[in-house]
Amino acid sequence: MGLKHSYTVFAPIYDLFVSGVFDSLRTTSLKELQRLQHPAPTKGKVLLSGVGTGLDLPFLPPEHDYIGIDVTPAMLKKARARSEHLNIALQTGDAMQLPFEDNSFDAVVMHLILAVVPNPVLALQESQRVLKAGGYVLILDKFLRPGEAAPLRRLINPVIKRLATQTNVIFEDVLAHSAQLNVVDDVPVAANGWFRRIVLQKTNDANPAL
Ligand SMILES: C[S@@+](CC[C@H](N)C(=O)[O-])C[C@H]1O[C@@H](n2cnc3c(N)ncnc32)[C@H](O)[C@@H]1O
């Protein structure tokens, strides 16, 4: 069973398990969108990659323009019910092959998606590609540390990665393939640091110090 099929099955019950648990972590992560207000007040264009049922939507500042993509129409249908207060377009799309032009977003939100997709390297590279120079990637997800043993998580990965999520993704290995993304913040937030809140910023080729 592919991820699209399993998330179609999960869609009616996803919120029961995930809503509430991550609310404070989502709030903290999405506060980073305030960075779009500096140095001058701006209305940003923000992509939610793997938007799911839209559990981030209540915490988004209303001044920006949003696009949310997901491979699972049943998850998007739930997100639509949460979207009325926002200027947001919700559409099917693959985080590993984004249907957007280069340098077109000010921020990409990747909450509980980078460790879900079959190829996290591609998904992060796609976020890097569609980001404008100086733009941000906001990540909230579970990652192993380089060299971390985590035998149970490695053991269950071959099965659970087909159903819901990978459990053995090493963030540093993924980031190594996105040379224009620099770590601005990296904070352990839950489950003994398995879950991390990470902020990345895209460098400007012309100004690598950005
Ligand atoms: C764990 S949920 C996270 C949803 C939401 N971001 C959240 O924080 O609650 C993972 C989501 O990724 C979606 N998904 C899986 N593979 C995907 C892909 N290749 N591209 C886009 N979305 C994908 C699933 O349909 C599901 O909605």
The ligand as a Gaussian input file, in Angstrom:
#p B3LYP/6-31G(d) Opt

LIG

0 1
 C        2.081000      13.049000       8.774000
 S        1.072000      13.903000       7.605000
 C        1.502000      15.598000       7.959000
 C        0.451000      16.541000       7.520000
 C        0.633000      17.980000       8.013000
 N        1.814000      18.606000       7.433000
 C        0.693000      18.058000       9.510000
 O        1.627000      18.672000      10.040000
 O       -0.217000      17.546000      10.165000
 C        1.925000      13.588000       6.102000
 C        1.220000      14.135000       4.881000
 O        2.105000      14.016000       3.768000
 C        1.353000      13.669000       2.635000
 N        2.291000      13.128000       1.663000
 C        2.870000      11.911000       1.614000
 N        3.722000      11.839000       0.575000
 C        3.686000      13.043000      -0.031000
 C        4.348000      13.610000      -1.158000
 N        5.232000      12.905000      -1.865000
 N        4.067000      14.882000      -1.494000
 C        3.154000      15.613000      -0.804000
 N        2.500000      15.140000       0.269000
 C        2.762000      13.878000       0.651000
 C        0.306000      12.714000       3.150000
 O       -0.781000      12.623000       2.272000
 C       -0.044000      13.379000       4.480000
 O       -1.090000      14.305000       4.315000

